[in-house]
Amino acid sequence: MRRWISFPKQVGIASKQAHADFPEQAIYEREVGRSGFFGPATHFHHRHAPTDWSSWEGELRPRNFDLNQLTELATESPWQVPLLLHNAQCKFRMWHCHEAMTFLVRNADGDDLLFIHEGRGELFCDYGHITLEKGDYFVVPRSTSWRLEPLEPMQILMIEATNSAYQLPEKGIVGNHAIFDPACLETPLIDDAFKAQYSEEPWQVLVKRHGEISCITYPFNPLDAIGWHGDLAPVRINWRDIRPLMSHRYHLPPSAHTTFVADGFVVCTFVPRPIESDPGALKVPFYHNNDDYDEVLFYHEGDFFSRDNIDRGMVTFHPAGFTHGPHPKAFQAGLEYRKKFTDEVAVMLDTRHALTMGDVCATVENHDYVNSWKAKP
């Protein structure tokens, strides 16, 4: 049996509760927490913003990548696109699918989560046919064969759960229907579109295992199921079906926005919501040391209120080990009640183990991003 060395204690001047009613002498709160907001935590009150550094040297710095500048993502197969970020438990890719696939793909390394950033298309898999739209998540169970026929050019964020499976988060006291009702989950169907693609012509399946590709050729299309039953299947949900947990008096941590969990990481979704209205409540993400997790944010749509100069299609990467939080302009807007509602959609990946950047990231990195928090002279 193990347990944290944890007990409540207060030293000096501090607020009664986290994220609310700060002492007048120090409006800056910093949370030092463990286990991705689920473990013990301490809240410091500072006289200066914890991110007001004057210079930064070394590799442990916040990073920003503009995926809109990448040119080698429109590949024939999703297995051909370069890795952006990865570790032993997950792989983070962006794939542009412009042409109908004339073969099937299968991932024997783990489940895949597809997020449709742009476009729409028809997906065919072992389980049937489904139409994917902009803003959809689609979970593909390990070793499922599938292919896409775009109805318009598609940009797809892909997150592989290497050697594990996607599951839904525990929802605790808020109940099983919170965040989204599982009844919103949709599966592929054995419909007329699926039956129309039965074929006695040769088909190939490109199988990825340990990062290597094997090609299996069949004298027919192996997507020939006439039906299925069970409780394992691909599922779709759109971010518009997500109804976020909210509190007008307390700024909820990112963990409250968890959409999927897998071994060693979580995927969260930030969607539009009212901003906290209580006069004493913090109204922007709090400064924090998430010292056990690397944090990745993919910006899909809207006005990203906690970040300056961030556009859709960009990625920020905040490795564990340094304090981060809202940019100065966003923090000031929160103090002055300028904003009443968030207007952003973003996908967050939080990983328990350190991520490695793929070589391609260096070609689209904004090296000045670290200075966006820099203390003004």
TAQUI-V425587 format. One record per residue. N is the residue number from 1. RES is the residue in three letters. PHI is phi in degrees with one decimal (none if undefined). PSI is psi in whole degrees, -180 to 180 (NA if undefined). D_FIRST is the distance of its C-alpha to the first C-alpha in Angstrom with 1 decimal. Layout:
N|RES|PHI|PSI|D_FIRST / N|RES|PHI|PSI|D_FIRST
//
This chain:
1|MET|none|138|0.0 / 2|ARG|-131.5|150|3.8 / 3|ARG|-150.0|154|6.9 / 4|TRP|-63.7|147|10.6 / 5|ILE|-77.0|94|12.8 / 6|SER|-141.3|129|14.9 / 7|PHE|-159.6|145|17.7 / 8|PRO|-75.4|137|21.2 / 9|LYS|-153.3|148|24.1 / 10|GLN|-127.0|134|27.7 / 11|VAL|-128.6|132|30.0 / 12|GLY|71.8|-152|33.7 / 13|ILE|-92.7|123|35.2 / 14|ALA|-146.9|158|32.9 / 15|SER|-74.0|160|33.2 / 16|LYS|-70.6|-37|31.8 / 17|GLN|-130.2|159|30.0 / 18|ALA|-67.4|144|29.0 / 19|HIS|64.5|23|31.8 / 20|ALA|-156.2|148|34.5 / 21|ASP|52.0|60|37.1 / 22|PHE|-70.2|153|36.9 / 23|PRO|-60.3|144|38.6 / 24|GLU|-61.9|-29|42.2 / 25|GLN|-73.3|-17|41.8 / 26|ALA|-150.0|104|39.3 / 27|ILE|-88.4|-2|39.3 / 28|TYR|-101.7|120|36.8 / 29|GLU|-106.7|140|33.1 / 30|ARG|-128.2|126|30.4 / 31|GLU|-98.4|127|26.9 / 32|VAL|-107.2|111|24.2 / 33|GLY|-133.6|163|21.2 / 34|ARG|-120.7|160|18.2 / 35|SER|56.7|41|17.1 / 36|GLY|57.2|52|20.7 / 37|PHE|76.2|2|21.2 / 38|PHE|-102.2|-14|18.1 / 39|GLY|-99.0|-166|16.0 / 40|PRO|-65.1|152|17.1 / 41|ALA|-148.6|152|20.8 / 42|THR|-126.3|144|23.6 / 43|HIS|-115.9|116|27.3 / 44|PHE|-93.9|149|30.0 / 45|HIS|-114.5|120|33.7 / 46|HIS|-112.5|153|36.1 / 47|ARG|-80.0|-22|39.8 / 48|HIS|-126.8|154|40.1 / 49|ALA|-61.4|132|38.7 / 50|PRO|-63.7|-12|35.7 / 51|THR|-106.4|11|37.4 / 52|ASP|-82.9|54|40.8 / 53|TRP|-74.5|156|40.7 / 54|SER|-98.8|-21|44.2 / 55|SER|-159.6|165|43.4 / 56|TRP|-145.1|130|40.8 / 57|GLU|-129.7|145|40.7 / 58|GLY|107.2|169|38.3 / 59|GLU|-82.1|-21|36.7 / 60|LEU|-80.8|76|33.7 / 61|ARG|-132.2|155|35.9 / 62|PRO|-65.4|143|36.1 / 63|ARG|-129.1|154|38.2 / 64|ASN|-136.9|127|40.5 / 65|PHE|-120.4|134|42.0 / 66|ASP|-100.1|97|45.0 / 67|LEU|-68.1|-16|44.6 / 68|ASN|-64.3|-20|48.1 / 69|GLN|-88.5|-10|49.6 / 70|LEU|-73.4|138|48.1 / 71|THR|-113.6|-12|50.9 / 72|GLU|-104.4|30|49.4 / 73|LEU|-97.0|-15|47.3 / 74|ALA|-86.0|71|50.0 / 75|THR|-99.2|162|49.2 / 76|GLU|-64.7|-40|50.2 / 77|SER|-121.5|145|46.6 / 78|PRO|-63.4|-22|43.3 / 79|TRP|-75.3|-7|42.1 / 80|GLN|-91.5|-14|44.8 / 81|VAL|-76.6|149|43.6 / 82|PRO|-72.1|150|41.9 / 83|LEU|-72.0|134|38.2 / 84|LEU|-91.1|-53|37.9 / 85|LEU|-138.9|144|34.1 / 86|HIS|-162.7|156|31.6 / 87|ASN|-148.0|-167|28.4 / 88|ALA|-69.0|-17|26.7 / 89|GLN|-110.8|-12|25.5 / 90|CYS|-154.8|156|28.5 / 91|LYS|-131.2|132|32.3 / 92|PHE|-117.7|116|34.4 / 93|ARG|-132.2|162|38.1 / 94|MET|-126.6|128|41.3 / 95|TRP|-125.9|133|43.9 / 96|HIS|-102.8|116|47.5 / 97|CYS|-108.6|111|48.9 / 98|HIS|-108.9|-26|52.6 / 99|GLU|-119.9|150|54.0 / 100|ALA|-61.1|133|53.3 / 101|MET|-74.4|132|51.2 / 102|THR|-100.7|16|53.3 / 103|PHE|-149.5|171|50.3 / 104|LEU|-105.7|155|46.8 / 105|VAL|-122.5|154|43.5 / 106|ARG|-146.3|131|40.2 / 107|ASN|-104.1|106|36.8 / 108|ALA|-89.1|2|34.9 / 109|ASP|-90.9|-20|32.3 / 110|GLY|163.6|176|30.7 / 111|ASP|-65.2|152|31.5 / 112|ASP|-116.9|141|33.9 / 113|LEU|-112.5|119|34.3 / 114|LEU|-101.5|131|37.9 / 115|PHE|-119.6|121|38.9 / 116|ILE|-84.1|104|42.7 / 117|HIS|-80.5|-37|43.8 / 118|GLU|-143.1|150|47.5 / 119|GLY|84.8|-174|49.8 / 120|ARG|-154.1|158|49.5 / 121|GLY|-170.2|169|49.8 / 122|GLU|-97.2|125|49.6 / 123|LEU|-109.2|131|46.6 / 124|PHE|-116.1|134|47.0 / 125|CYS|-148.3|-179|44.1 / 126|ASP|-52.3|-31|43.3 / 127|TYR|-91.3|-9|42.7 / 128|GLY|135.3|-150|46.0 / 129|HIS|-122.2|143|47.4 / 130|ILE|-150.4|145|46.3 / 131|THR|-94.5|126|47.9 / 132|LEU|-102.1|134|45.7 / 133|GLU|-116.4|163|46.7 / 134|LYS|-54.2|131|46.0 / 135|GLY|92.3|-2|42.7 / 136|ASP|-80.1|141|41.2 / 137|TYR|-95.2|143|37.7 / 138|PHE|-139.6|117|37.8 / 139|VAL|-91.3|123|34.8 / 140|VAL|-108.1|110|35.9 / 141|PRO|-61.2|150|33.6 / 142|ARG|-49.6|136|33.2 / 143|SER|67.5|20|36.3 / 144|THR|-82.8|131|38.5 / 145|SER|-85.1|136|42.1 / 146|TRP|-155.4|164|43.7 / 147|ARG|-153.4|162|46.6 / 148|LEU|-122.1|143|48.1 / 149|GLU|-121.5|98|51.6 / 150|PRO|-64.9|136|51.9 / 151|LEU|-87.4|-21|54.3 / 152|GLU|-155.3|159|54.2 / 153|PRO|-52.3|135|52.5 / 154|MET|-114.5|140|48.7 / 155|GLN|-117.6|123|46.1 / 156|ILE|-127.4|120|42.6 / 157|LEU|-80.7|130|39.3 / 158|MET|-121.5|126|37.1 / 159|ILE|-124.4|113|33.3 / 160|GLU|-89.2|131|31.9 / 161|ALA|-92.6|88|28.3 / 162|THR|-66.5|124|28.3 / 163|ASN|60.0|24|26.6 / 164|SER|-148.6|-170|25.2 / 165|ALA|-134.3|151|26.6 / 166|TYR|-79.0|138|27.3 / 167|GLN|-135.3|167|25.9 / 168|LEU|-87.4|150|26.5 / 169|PRO|-72.5|155|24.1 / 170|GLU|-68.5|134|22.5 / 171|LYS|-105.9|-3|25.0 / 172|GLY|55.4|-136|23.2 / 173|ILE|-70.8|-15|25.6 / 174|VAL|-83.0|-10|28.5 / 175|GLY|91.7|162|28.9 / 176|ASN|-67.6|-20|29.5 / 177|HIS|-95.2|1|32.9 / 178|ALA|-71.5|156|32.0 / 179|ILE|69.3|-61|32.7 / 180|PHE|-153.0|144|34.6 / 181|ASP|-72.7|128|35.3 / 182|PRO|-55.2|-20|34.2 / 183|ALA|-63.7|-16|37.8 / 184|CYS|-74.0|-19|38.9 / 185|LEU|-68.6|131|37.5 / 186|GLU|-116.7|148|40.4 / 187|THR|-118.3|161|40.7 / 188|PRO|-63.0|157|43.6 / 189|LEU|-123.3|148|46.4 / 190|ILE|-83.5|81|48.7 / 191|ASP|-107.4|-173|51.7 / 192|ASP|-62.8|-38|55.2 / 193|ALA|-63.5|-37|54.2 / 194|PHE|-69.3|-45|51.7 / 195|LYS|-64.4|-30|54.3 / 196|ALA|-68.3|-18|56.9 / 197|GLN|-98.9|5|55.0 / 198|TYR|-54.5|140|55.0 / 199|SER|-154.3|146|56.9 / 200|GLU|-99.8|12|58.2 / 201|GLU|-87.0|157|58.5 / 202|PRO|-64.1|140|56.2 / 203|TRP|-134.3|150|52.9 / 204|GLN|-114.9|148|50.3 / 205|VAL|-121.5|121|46.5 / 206|LEU|-93.3|110|44.9 / 207|VAL|-102.1|126|41.4 / 208|LYS|-99.6|125|38.9 / 209|ARG|-142.9|127|36.3 / 210|HIS|53.5|33|34.6 / 211|GLY|78.2|-4|37.1 / 212|GLU|-100.8|149|40.1 / 213|ILE|-107.3|127|42.6 / 214|SER|-110.7|149|44.1 / 215|CYS|-117.0|120|47.1 / 216|ILE|-107.1|128|47.6 / 217|THR|-108.1|131|51.1 / 218|TYR|-113.6|150|52.0 / 219|PRO|-82.2|12|55.6 / 220|PHE|-153.6|171|54.6 / 221|ASN|-80.7|115|52.3 / 222|PRO|-69.9|-8|48.9 / 223|LEU|-82.3|74|48.3 / 224|ASP|-127.4|21|50.2 / 225|ALA|-62.8|144|47.9 / 226|ILE|-102.9|-8|49.8 / 227|GLY|173.9|170|46.8 / 228|TRP|-159.5|161|43.1 / 229|HIS|-148.5|151|40.6 / 230|GLY|144.3|-175|36.8 / 231|ASP|-120.8|24|33.9 / 232|LEU|-120.1|119|33.5 / 233|ALA|-163.4|158|36.1 / 234|PRO|-64.3|149|36.8 / 235|VAL|-135.8|149|36.8 / 236|ARG|-120.7|142|38.7 / 237|ILE|-148.5|141|38.3 / 238|ASN|-95.4|150|40.4 / 239|TRP|-60.8|-25|39.1 / 240|ARG|-68.1|-17|41.8 / 241|ASP|-83.3|-8|39.8 / 242|ILE|-86.3|126|36.9 / 243|ARG|-114.6|100|37.1 / 244|PRO|-68.1|149|34.7 / 245|LEU|-65.3|140|32.8 / 246|MET|-140.7|155|34.7 / 247|SER|-145.8|129|34.9 / 248|HIS|-76.5|-10|38.1 / 249|ARG|-114.6|-4|36.2 / 250|TYR|-149.8|129|33.1 / 251|HIS|-79.8|111|32.8 / 252|LEU|-72.6|143|30.0 / 253|PRO|-72.1|164|27.7 / 254|PRO|-55.9|-29|28.3 / 255|SER|-59.7|-25|25.1 / 256|ALA|-70.1|-12|27.3 / 257|HIS|-107.1|20|29.7 / 258|THR|-67.0|131|27.4 / 259|THR|-105.7|-45|29.5 / 260|PHE|-136.5|151|27.7 / 261|VAL|-128.3|150|24.2 / 262|ALA|-147.6|176|23.5 / 263|ASP|-62.5|117|21.0 / 264|GLY|87.1|1|20.7 / 265|PHE|-162.8|164|23.3 / 266|VAL|-130.8|155|24.9 / 267|VAL|-118.5|124|28.6 / 268|CYS|-115.4|157|29.9 / 269|THR|-127.3|124|33.5 / 270|PHE|-100.0|123|35.4 / 271|VAL|-126.2|165|38.5 / 272|PRO|-56.3|141|41.2 / 273|ARG|-159.6|160|40.3 / 274|PRO|-67.6|147|41.6 / 275|ILE|-84.8|148|40.6 / 276|GLU|-51.5|135|39.2 / 277|SER|-105.3|-16|42.2 / 278|ASP|-63.7|134|40.9 / 279|PRO|-57.1|-32|42.7 / 280|GLY|-92.5|-4|39.6 / 281|ALA|-84.5|142|37.2 / 282|LEU|-64.2|138|36.5 / 283|LYS|-117.7|5|38.4 / 284|VAL|-134.6|163|37.4 / 285|PRO|-53.0|136|34.0 / 286|PHE|-78.8|151|32.4 / 287|TYR|-62.2|136|32.2 / 288|HIS|-154.0|153|28.6 / 289|ASN|-105.1|100|26.6 / 290|ASN|-90.3|77|24.5 / 291|ASP|-78.2|-4|22.9 / 292|ASP|-107.7|-7|20.5 / 293|TYR|-134.4|141|23.2 / 294|ASP|-82.7|144|26.8 / 295|GLU|-121.2|126|29.1 / 296|VAL|-124.7|133|32.1 / 297|LEU|-124.8|126|34.7 / 298|PHE|-105.1|126|37.6 / 299|TYR|-96.5|115|40.4 / 300|HIS|-95.6|-51|42.2 / 301|GLU|-151.6|156|44.6 / 302|GLY|98.0|-164|45.8 / 303|ASP|-107.3|109|45.8 / 304|PHE|-82.5|93|42.6 / 305|PHE|-67.6|-23|42.6 / 306|SER|-93.2|0|39.9 / 307|ARG|-130.9|140|41.5 / 308|ASP|-92.4|144|45.0 / 309|ASN|57.6|38|47.0 / 310|ILE|-112.8|127|44.6 / 311|ASP|-114.6|166|46.3 / 312|ARG|-58.9|144|45.4 / 313|GLY|86.9|2|44.3 / 314|MET|-97.3|161|42.6 / 315|VAL|-130.0|135|39.1 / 316|THR|-110.2|145|37.2 / 317|PHE|-130.7|113|34.3 / 318|HIS|-114.3|98|32.1 / 319|PRO|-68.6|153|29.7 / 320|ALA|-61.3|145|26.6 / 321|GLY|119.2|1|27.2 / 322|PHE|-143.8|159|30.1 / 323|THR|-78.6|136|31.0 / 324|HIS|-143.7|171|33.0 / 325|GLY|170.0|-160|34.4 / 326|PRO|-66.1|150|37.8 / 327|HIS|-69.1|158|41.0 / 328|PRO|-53.9|-41|43.3 / 329|LYS|-63.9|-41|45.7 / 330|ALA|-68.0|-39|43.0 / 331|PHE|-62.8|-43|41.5 / 332|GLN|-66.0|-38|45.0 / 333|ALA|-63.1|-36|45.8 / 334|GLY|-65.1|-38|42.8 / 335|LEU|-67.2|-33|44.1 / 336|GLU|-98.9|10|47.5 / 337|TYR|58.4|31|46.7 / 338|ARG|-69.2|-33|48.6 / 339|LYS|-112.8|136|46.5 / 340|LYS|-109.4|-15|45.8 / 341|PHE|-149.5|137|44.3 / 342|THR|-80.4|148|42.4 / 343|ASP|-134.8|71|44.3 / 344|GLU|-148.7|148|42.0 / 345|VAL|-129.2|122|40.2 / 346|ALA|-143.6|149|37.6 / 347|VAL|-107.8|124|34.9 / 348|MET|-111.2|135|31.8 / 349|LEU|-113.9|120|29.5 / 350|ASP|-114.9|120|26.2 / 351|THR|-114.5|138|24.4 / 352|ARG|-70.7|-29|21.0 / 353|HIS|-114.8|152|22.7 / 354|ALA|-59.5|141|26.1 / 355|LEU|-93.1|146|29.3 / 356|THR|-104.2|137|32.3 / 357|MET|-84.6|135|35.7 / 358|GLY|-71.0|158|38.4 / 359|ASP|-58.4|-32|41.7 / 360|VAL|-65.7|-24|43.5 / 361|CYS|-60.9|-36|41.6 / 362|ALA|-62.6|-24|43.6 / 363|THR|-79.3|-15|46.8 / 364|VAL|-129.7|21|46.0 / 365|GLU|-85.7|138|43.9 / 366|ASN|-91.0|100|45.2 / 367|HIS|-70.3|-13|44.7 / 368|ASP|-88.5|-1|45.7 / 369|TYR|-57.7|-39|42.8 / 370|VAL|-58.8|-28|40.9 / 371|ASN|-83.5|-3|44.0 / 372|SER|-70.1|-16|43.9 / 373|TRP|-98.1|-8|41.7 / 374|LYS|-54.6|139|43.7 / 375|ALA|-62.1|134|45.0 / 376|LYS|-78.3|137|48.6 / 377|PRO|-66.6|NA|51.1
//
